[in-house]
Amino acid sequence: MQTAGIFSKRKNPDAVELAARVAAWLEEKGVGVVFEENLARELNCEGRPEAEIPSLVDMIIVLGGDGTLISVARAIGGFGTPILGVNLGSLGFLTEITRQELFDVLEQVLQERYTVSDRLMLEAVINRNDNVVNKYPVLNDVVINKGALARIIDMEVHVNDSYLTTFKADGLIISSPTGSTAYNMAAGGPIIYPGTDCFVITPICPHMLTNRPMIVPADSAIRIEVKFKDEDVVLTADGQVGMPLKGGDVVEVHRSTNRTRLILSPDKEYCEVLRAKLHWGER
């Protein structure tokens, strides 16, 4: 391990202070450090744009919560640089390493005693009048959702060119295994074990009680035609970026060629994380 990149949650004084400590610790161990430019500005030092960092480093350290890690993953997914997520937030399914264990874990990483979890990513393509108007890389989920005053949306869904159904619902979630513990779970979808080669289609508050989430193979191509007029409907990717949709737009979701590689805590297993975060077994 020769060089590490450091990203942090913006406008978080704790993250900035910890970034300085981590950088000093790494440099003492002979590891070079590259700061993301916004973090570098907070530290009054030189940084690099986030798009450049993956090609310059052997590992990326993200200080923040799951949202910060997801944002970084979308930006660097094509490089495959392993990410060490440090939880400074409240939940932390992805940033499972705590502040208290950070330096012990870093010591093991420098000794190459660590495991990487390879996570499937999705790509959402929005077509309007047979033209591609936007594309989004996705780690967690693609969501089509109505605005506060919109009516139920009709969404005609095909899986691999085979007509599935027309969902009449408040929206639709296409989730990766990584995102299955996010909006998908809140909408009644299943939790999918990381590394499982599939994703899940979950309607949000469907009009038909017989509509249920459906797990499909990861090589499936999902095609969604949204049918509405003069309604407020939005597509979001990972709950962070997106665009308004128009009636007749076609959304295509498929597996991305990019992957996200997460460095796992050596002291936790996924089932342990689930029990802790979801409070299973507590009374």
N, C-alpha and C positions, 0 to 999 in steps of 0.2 A: 504494500500500500504506500504509494509515493505522494499522492495529492488527494485532498478532499475538498469538495465544494460545500458551502454552508448557505442554506436558505432559512429564513425565519418568518413567522407571522408578522405582518407589517403593523407598525404602531403599537408593538407590545414591548414595553421596557424590560420585562423579565426575559423575553426571548433575545433581545439585544445584549443584555448583560451575560446571559448564558453563552451566546455565540462568541463573545470575547473570551470567556473562560475556556471554551472548547478549542478555539483557535490557538490560544497560548499553550494548552496541554498538548495538542497535536504537534505544534512546532517544536516543543521540547523533545518529542519523540522522533523528530526528524521528518515529519510529514508536512508537505506544503499545503497551504490553505488558499482557496479562492472564494471570495465573498460574492454573493449575488449583489448587483449594483445598488438596489434600494437599501439592503442591509448595510452595505459598505458606507452609504451616505449617513446612516445613523451612527456608524462607528468612526466617521471622519477618516476613512481610508479608501484605498482604490478597490474597485470592484469590477465585475464583468456582467454583461447582459445575460439573462438566464438562458437564452438560446445557445450561447457559446460555451457555457460551463460543462455540460455533459461530455464534450469531446476533450476537455482539458483535465478531467479528474478520474480517479478510480472508484470513488464513492461519493454520494451526496448525503449530507446530514440535513434533515428538515426539523426545525424547532417550532412547534406549534400544536395544532390539532389536526384531525382528519381532513378538514377542509383545506388547510395549507398544503398537506401532502398530496391531496387529489389535484390541486392546481399545479403543483410541480410535476406530478406524474403526467398530466396532459401535455405539459410543455416539453418533456424530455423523453417520452415513451419510445421514440424511434431509436434512441441510442442504447437502451438496455443497461444503463448505468445503475448499479444497485443503490437503493435508497434506505437509509436508516432513519426511521421516524421516531421522534422524541415527543412524548405527550405533555404538552403544557395546557391542554384544554380539559374538557370534562368527561368525554366518553372514550375516544381512542380505541376503536377497533383496529385501525391501521397503524396509528402511532402508539404501539403497545409498550414501548420502552419508556420507563419513568425517568424523571430527572435524577432520582436517587441512584438508579442503577446504570446511568448513562456511561460513566467513565469505566466501570467494570466491563460493560459490553464493548466499549471502544477498545479496551485492552485486548479482549478476545478477538475482535475483528482484525486488529493489527497483527495478531498471531495466526490469522487465517483460520480461526476456530469459530465458524459461523455457518448458518444455513440461509439460503435464499429461497423465497417463495415466488414462483413465476406466475404472474396474474394476467389473465385474459383481459384484453381491452376491446371495446366496440368502436365502430365508426358510424355516425349518423350523417346521412346525406339528404338534403332538402332539395326537391325538384319542383320547379314552378313553370308551367307551360313548356314542359320538356327541356328545361334548362336547369342545370345545377346552380343554385343560388347560395349555398353554404354547405360546409362540411365541419363536423366536430369530432375530435377524438374523445373517447369517453372511458373512464375507469369504473365509475359506479353505475350510472343509469342515464337513460334518455327518457324524458317525461313530456308527454303532450297533455296540457292541462288547460282548463277553461279559466277565464277571469272571474272576478267576484259576481258579476251580473250576467254572465253568459248562461245559456241553457245547456242541457245535456248535448254532448257532441256525438255525432255518428262517425265512426272510424272503421272503414272497411279494411280488414287485415288479411293478407296473404302470407303463407309460409312456403318458401320455395316455389312460388307461382301457383300454389294450391290454395284456393279460397278457404279461409278458416271460419270467419264470421264477421258480422258488422256489429262491433261493440257500441252500445248506447250507454254512455257513462260520463262521469265528470272528467275522465282522462284515462291515460294508458301509460304504464311504466314498462320499459324494456330494460331489464337489469342484468348485470354480470353477476357471477358468484360473489365477487368482492362487494358489490352494491346490494346484495340480497339482505343485509342487515340494516339497510337504510330505509328509504321511502317504501320499497317493496315490502319489507316486513311490517311497516305501519299500515299498509293497505291490505294485509292478510296474506301476502305471498310467502313462500317457503324460504327458510335459510338454506343456502347451498354451500357445501363445504368448499373452501378455497382449493383451486387446482382442478375441480370438476369441469369437464369440457362441455359446458352448456350455458344457456342463459334462460331467462324466464320472462314471459309476457303476463303482466298483472293489470287487470282493469281497476280503475279507481271508482268506487261507489257505482257499480254497474246497475242499470235499470232492471236487467233480468237477473234474478237470484241464482239462476243456473250457470251464469258466467263465472268461471273460476280461473285462477292462475294456471298457466301452462308452461312446462319446462320443455325447451327444444334443444337439439344438438347445436354445438357451437359453430358448425359449418352452415347453419341455416341462414337464409336471407329473408328478412322480414320486410314486407312492403305495407305501408299504412297510407290510405287515402283519406284525408279528412274532409268531411262533407258538412258544410255549414254556410250561412250567409250572415254577414254583418254581426259576427260574434267576436268576442275577445278571447282568442286561443293562442297559446304560446308554447313553443318547444324550448326546453332547457336541457343542457348537458351537465350532468353532475351538480345540478342546482346552482351553477355559477355563471354560465354563459348561455346564450340562446337567442331566439328571435321570434317575433310574432308570425303566425301562420295565416294564410288566406285559404278560403274555400277552394278545394280542388288541388291543393298542394299534396305532393306525395313524399312521404318520409321513408327512406330505406335505411335499415339498420342491419349491419353484419359485423362479423369478427374483423378486428383491425389486424394489420400486419405488425403493429407495435405491441409490445408487452411491457408491463411494469414489474420490476424485480425488487422485492422488499426483503431487507435483512431482518430476520426474525430474532426475537429475544431468545437467548439460549436457555432461559429459565421458565418459559411459559409455553404451553401448548394451546392450540386453537380452542379446544373444548374448555380449557381453564379460563381463557379470555371471555368466552360466551357466558360461562357461569358467573364470572365477576361482573361483567357489564350488564347482563340482563337479570342479575339477582336470582338466578334459578336456585331452587332448594331453600330459599329463605321463607320464613313465616312471620 
